[in-house]
C-alpha cells in the first residue's frame, strides 16, 4: 500500500508517455498506409502514365528516351489530317486517287486498289481502325502532294506541340534510324488529339471497319475488356516490339498510358491495364481555375483602362495523390510595371502550383482582354504617376 502511494505521482506521466508513444505509432502507420506505392513493374522498354486534364506524369520509365514508334506514328499523321480538315483545305467527302506508291506500301493494309477513288472519310477509318499503311500514304499524298513533303508538316506540328524527342521520315511508321518518338511525346500527342479534335476522337473506339468486303478488327483489345477505354492506337514491328497508347475515362478523370517495346502482344495490354488501374486507384485531379476567369487584376499604365484582368488560357488542373488535395497551394507572380497597349492572351506573369513544398507546375498568366493605349493627355498623366509610383515601389 505504501509502495502504491509512493508511485502514485508517477502514474499520470507514465500513462501520458504510453498514450503518446502509441498515438505516434498509429500516426506513423496511417502515414505509411496513405503513402502512394511505386508504379507496377511491367515488361516493356518504356512507359508513361499521364493525367489528361493537367498533363502531369503519374508514372514514368525512360519516358524521354527516343524509340521506334511503329504505327503509333499514325497519330501524328492523323493530327495533320485533322488540322487540314479543320482549316477547310480538304473535306471528308474528297475523293482520293490511290497511287501506285500507296498501293504498294508494305505492312498492314486497308486493301485499297490502285487507281481507285476513295473518300477521305474511308481512308481515315482505314488508317485509324485497320492501321492501313496504304490508306496512310494516300492521305499524306492528298494533303501535301507527296509523302516526303507531308513528313515536313508532321515535324512542324511535333515542334509546335513541344515534342522534343520526335522526328518523322514517313507517314505510316516504317522502320528508319531517323524516325523516332518518346513515350512522353506520344502522350502529349494523344492528349492534343483528344483536346484539339474531339469530333474525330470517337473513331479510335470503333471496334471494326469493313472496306472492299474485308472486315478488320481494331487491334486495341482493351476496347473489348475495359469499358472505360475509348482509344487510342497500337503499333508493332520486329524492331519496335509491341506498343500501345491507351486512354480511359472513369467518372471525371481521364488518363493516357503509353507502353513501348513489349516482347509479346498480350504484354502491352496487360502493362497498359496495370498502369491505368494504378493511376485511377491512387491519384485524383482537381480544377484550380477556369479558362478566361480573372485570377488577379493588376494596374496597367497609359491605357484606356486602368485595370487589366489576368487569367489562364486553358482550365488549370492539378493531379495529386488521393487525399492530398488540401495541401495544394498556388502563388501568382505579375510583371511589376505593365504599360499599354496590352494584347489579349499576352503573357504578364505566371501561376505556380505547389503540393506542400514541391513545385508541381507553372502556367502563364495572360491578359484576358485587350487594353489599347490612351490619348496623349492620359499617357502624360500616367507618366507623372509612374514616376512617383517607382519612387515608393
C-alpha positions in Angstrom: 0.0 0.0 0.0 2.8 2.4 0.9 4.6 1.4 -2.4 1.5 2.2 -4.4 1.1 5.5 -2.7 4.7 6.3 -3.3 4.4 5.7 -7.1 1.0 7.3 -7.5 2.6 10.7 -8.6 4.4 8.9 -11.4 1.4 7.2 -12.8 0.0 10.1 -14.8 3.3 11.0 -16.6 3.8 7.3 -17.4 0.3 7.0 -18.7 0.7 10.1 -20.9 4.0 8.7 -22.2 2.3 5.4 -23.1 -0.5 7.2 -24.9 1.9 9.4 -26.8 4.1 6.5 -27.9 1.0 4.6 -29.1 -0.5 7.6 -30.9 2.8 8.3 -32.6 2.9 4.7 -33.8 -0.7 4.9 -35.0 0.1 8.2 -36.9 3.2 6.6 -38.5 1.1 3.6 -39.5 -1.6 5.9 -41.0 1.1 7.9 -42.8 2.6 4.7 -44.2 -0.8 3.4 -45.2 -1.6 6.6 -47.2 1.7 6.6 -49.0 1.5 6.1 -52.7 3.1 2.8 -53.8 5.5 2.8 -56.7 4.1 2.1 -60.2 3.7 -1.6 -61.2 6.7 -3.3 -62.8 5.7 -4.1 -66.4 7.8 -5.9 -69.0 8.2 -3.0 -71.5 11.2 -0.8 -72.6 9.5 2.5 -71.7 6.2 3.8 -70.4 4.5 6.9 -69.2 1.1 7.5 -67.5 -0.3 11.0 -67.9 -3.3 12.7 -66.5 -5.3 14.2 -69.4 -6.6 17.3 -67.6 -3.4 18.5 -66.0 -0.8 16.9 -68.3 1.1 15.7 -65.2 3.0 12.4 -65.5 2.0 10.0 -62.8 4.5 7.3 -63.7 7.5 7.3 -66.0 10.1 4.8 -67.2 12.5 6.1 -69.8 9.8 8.5 -70.9 12.1 10.8 -72.8 14.2 8.1 -74.5 13.9 8.1 -78.3 12.4 4.8 -79.6 10.9 3.4 -82.7 7.1 4.1 -82.6 5.9 1.8 -85.4 2.3 2.5 -86.3 1.8 4.9 -83.3 3.3 7.3 -85.9 -0.2 7.4 -87.4 -1.3 9.6 -84.5 0.8 12.4 -85.9 -0.4 11.6 -89.4 -4.0 11.8 -88.2 -3.3 15.1 -86.4 -2.1 16.7 -89.6 -5.1 15.4 -91.4 -7.5 16.7 -88.8 -5.9 20.1 -89.0 -6.3 20.1 -92.8 -9.9 19.2 -92.3 -10.5 21.9 -89.8 -8.9 24.6 -92.0 -11.0 23.5 -94.9 -8.0 22.5 -97.0 -9.6 19.1 -97.5 -13.0 17.6 -96.8 -14.2 14.2 -95.6 -16.1 13.8 -98.9 -13.0 14.4 -101.1 -12.3 11.5 -103.5 -8.6 10.5 -103.3 -6.9 8.7 -106.2 -4.8 5.8 -104.9 -1.3 6.0 -106.3 0.9 3.0 -107.1 3.2 4.0 -104.2 0.3 4.0 -101.7 -1.0 0.7 -103.1 2.5 -1.0 -102.9 3.2 0.2 -99.3 4.2 -2.8 -97.2 2.8 -3.8 -93.8 -0.8 -3.6 -92.6 -3.3 -2.7 -95.3 -6.7 -1.3 -95.8 -6.6 -3.1 -99.3 -7.4 -0.1 -101.5 -7.0 -0.7 -105.2 -4.5 1.2 -107.4 -6.2 4.0 -109.4 -9.4 3.8 -107.4 -11.2 6.8 -105.8 -11.6 6.5 -102.1 -13.3 9.2 -99.8 -11.1 10.8 -97.2 -13.6 9.5 -94.6 -13.0 5.9 -95.5 -9.2 6.4 -95.7 -9.3 7.9 -92.2 -11.2 4.8 -90.9 -8.8 2.6 -92.6 -5.8 4.3 -91.1 -7.3 4.6 -87.5 -9.1 1.3 -87.2 -7.3 -1.0 -89.6 -3.9 0.7 -89.3 -3.6 0.6 -93.1 -0.3 1.8 -94.3 -1.7 2.2 -97.8 -4.5 4.5 -96.6 -2.0 6.5 -94.6 0.3 7.2 -97.6 -2.8 8.0 -99.7 -3.9 10.7 -97.2 -0.4 12.1 -97.0 -0.2 12.4 -100.8 -3.6 14.0 -100.9 -2.7 16.7 -98.5 0.9 17.5 -99.4 1.4 16.1 -102.9 4.0 13.6 -101.7 4.7 11.7 -98.5 8.1 13.4 -98.2 6.5 16.8 -98.1 3.9 15.6 -95.7 6.5 14.4 -93.2 7.8 18.0 -93.1 4.3 19.0 -91.9 4.5 16.2 -89.3 7.8 17.5 -87.9 6.5 21.1 -87.8 3.5 20.0 -85.7 5.7 18.0 -83.4 7.9 21.1 -82.8 4.8 23.2 -82.2 3.4 20.8 -79.7 6.7 20.6 -77.8 7.6 17.1 -78.8 11.3 17.5 -78.4 12.3 13.8 -78.8 10.4 13.1 -82.0 11.3 13.1 -85.7 9.4 11.6 -88.7 10.7 10.4 -92.0 7.5 8.7 -93.2 3.8 8.8 -92.6 2.9 5.1 -91.6 5.8 4.5 -89.2 8.1 2.3 -91.2 11.4 1.5 -89.5 14.1 4.2 -90.1 17.0 5.2 -87.9 15.9 8.8 -88.1 12.3 8.0 -87.3 11.6 8.1 -83.6 9.3 9.3 -80.7 9.5 9.2 -77.0 6.8 7.8 -74.7 6.2 11.3 -73.2 5.9 12.9 -76.7 3.4 10.2 -77.7 1.3 11.0 -74.6 1.5 14.7 -75.4 0.3 14.0 -79.0 -2.6 11.7 -77.8 -3.7 14.4 -75.4 -3.6 17.0 -78.2 -5.8 14.9 -80.5 -8.4 14.4 -77.8 -8.3 18.1 -76.8 -8.0 19.8 -80.2 -10.2 17.4 -82.3 -12.9 15.9 -80.1 -15.1 15.5 -83.1 -12.6 13.0 -84.6 -11.6 11.1 -81.5 -14.6 8.7 -81.5 -13.0 6.9 -84.4 -10.4 5.4 -82.1 -13.1 3.4 -80.2 -14.6 1.8 -83.3 -14.2 -2.0 -82.9 -14.0 -2.9 -86.6 -14.2 -1.4 -90.1 -15.1 -3.1 -93.4 -13.8 -2.0 -96.8 -13.6 -3.8 -100.1 -15.6 -6.7 -98.5 -12.7 -7.2 -96.0 -13.6 -6.5 -92.3 -10.7 -6.0 -89.9 -10.8 -5.6 -86.2 -9.3 -2.8 -84.2 -6.1 -4.2 -82.7 -6.6 -2.5 -79.4 -8.0 -5.3 -77.3 -8.6 -3.1 -74.3 -11.6 -1.7 -76.1 -13.2 -5.1 -75.5 -12.0 -5.8 -72.0 -12.3 -2.4 -70.3 -15.4 -0.3 -70.8 -13.6 2.9 -69.7 -11.1 2.6 -72.5 -12.0 4.5 -75.7 -8.7 4.7 -77.6 -6.1 5.1 -78.9 -3.6 3.2 -81.1 -1.4 0.1 -81.4 1.9 -0.3 -83.1 4.3 -3.2 -83.9 7.3 -4.1 -85.9 10.0 -6.6 -85.1 12.4 -3.9 -84.1 9.9 -1.7 -82.1 8.2 -4.6 -80.3 4.6 -4.3 -79.3 3.4 -0.8 -78.4 0.1 0.7 -77.3 -1.3 4.1 -76.5 -4.4 3.8 -74.3 -6.9 6.4 -73.0 -9.5 5.7 -70.4 -12.1 7.8 -68.6 -13.6 6.9 -65.3 -16.0 9.4 -63.7 -14.4 12.8 -64.4 -10.9 11.6 -64.7 -9.2 10.6 -68.0 -5.7 9.0 -68.1 -3.4 8.3 -71.0 -0.9 5.4 -70.9 1.9 4.7 -73.3 3.9 1.5 -73.4 6.7 0.8 -75.8 8.7 -2.3 -76.7 6.8 -5.2 -75.1 8.1 -8.6 -76.3 4.7 -10.2 -76.5 1.4 -8.9 -77.8 -0.5 -9.7 -74.6 2.1 -7.9 -72.5 1.3 -4.5 -74.0 -2.3 -4.9 -73.0 -1.5 -6.2 -69.5 1.0 -3.4 -68.9 -1.4 -0.7 -70.1 -4.2 -2.1 -67.9 -1.9 -2.2 -64.9 -0.8 1.4 -65.4 -4.4 2.7 -65.9 -5.6 0.9 -62.8 -2.7 2.3 -60.8 -3.5 5.8 -61.8 -7.2 5.6 -61.1 -6.6 4.0 -57.8 -4.1 6.4 -56.3 -4.5 9.8 -58.0 -7.1 12.5 -58.4 -7.4 15.7 -60.5 -8.7 19.0 -59.2 -9.6 22.1 -61.2 -8.0 25.2 -59.8 -9.1 27.9 -62.3 -11.4 28.1 -65.2 -10.1 29.5 -68.5 -11.0 33.1 -69.1 -11.8 33.8 -65.4 -9.8 36.6 -63.7 -7.3 35.2 -61.2 -5.7 38.6 -60.4 -6.4 42.1 -61.6 -3.4 44.4 -61.9 -2.7 48.1 -62.7 -2.0 48.9 -66.4 -0.4 52.3 -67.2 -1.1 54.6 -70.1 -4.1 52.6 -71.2 -7.7 53.5 -72.0 -8.5 51.4 -68.8 -6.6 51.4 -65.5 -7.1 47.7 -64.7 -6.1 44.6 -66.5 -7.6 41.2 -65.6 -5.2 38.2 -65.8 -6.0 34.5 -66.1 -5.2 31.3 -67.9 -5.9 30.3 -71.5 -6.9 26.7 -70.6 -8.5 25.4 -67.4 -5.8 24.8 -64.8 -5.9 21.4 -63.2 -3.5 19.7 -60.8 -3.1 16.0 -60.2 -2.2 14.8 -56.7 -2.2 11.6 -54.7 -5.7 10.9 -53.4 -6.3 12.7 -50.1 -3.6 15.3 -50.6 -5.6 18.0 -52.4 -5.8 20.2 -49.3 -2.0 20.5 -49.4 -2.2 22.2 -52.8 -1.4 25.9 -52.8 -0.9 28.5 -55.6 1.0 31.7 -55.9 0.9 34.3 -58.6 3.7 36.5 -59.9 2.8 39.5 -62.0 5.1 41.8 -64.1 5.6 44.9 -61.8 5.0 47.5 -64.5 2.6 46.9 -67.3 2.3 49.6 -70.0 -0.4 49.7 -72.6 -1.2 48.6 -75.2 -1.9 45.1 -74.0 -3.0 42.3 -76.3 -5.4 39.6 -75.4 -3.5 36.4 -74.3 -0.3 38.4 -73.9 1.8 36.9 -71.0 2.3 39.1 -68.0 3.1 36.6 -65.2 2.7 33.1 -64.0 0.8 30.8 -61.6 2.9 28.4 -59.6 1.2 25.4 -58.1 2.8 23.5 -55.2 2.0 20.4 -53.3 3.4 21.2 -49.9 6.8 22.5 -50.7 7.2 20.7 -54.0 6.5 22.7 -57.2 4.0 20.9 -59.4 3.5 23.2 -62.4 4.0 26.7 -63.8 1.4 28.3 -66.0 1.5 31.6 -67.8 -0.8 34.4 -66.6 -2.2 36.2 -69.7 -4.3 39.3 -70.4 -8.0 38.3 -70.6 -8.8 41.3 -72.8 -7.2 44.0 -75.0 -6.4 47.4 -73.5 -5.5 50.0 -76.1 -3.1 52.9 -75.5 -4.8 56.0 -74.1 -4.5 59.5 -75.7 -1.6 61.8 -75.2 -3.0 63.6 -72.1 -3.8 60.3 -70.4 -0.3 59.0 -71.2 1.3 62.2 -69.8 -0.7 62.0 -66.5 0.3 58.3 -66.1 3.9 59.1 -66.8 3.9 61.5 -63.9 2.1 59.0 -61.7 4.5 56.2 -62.7 7.4 58.4 -61.7 6.1 58.7 -58.1 5.0 55.1 -58.1 8.5 53.9 -58.9 9.9 56.0 -56.1 7.9 54.2 -53.5 7.7 50.8 -55.0 
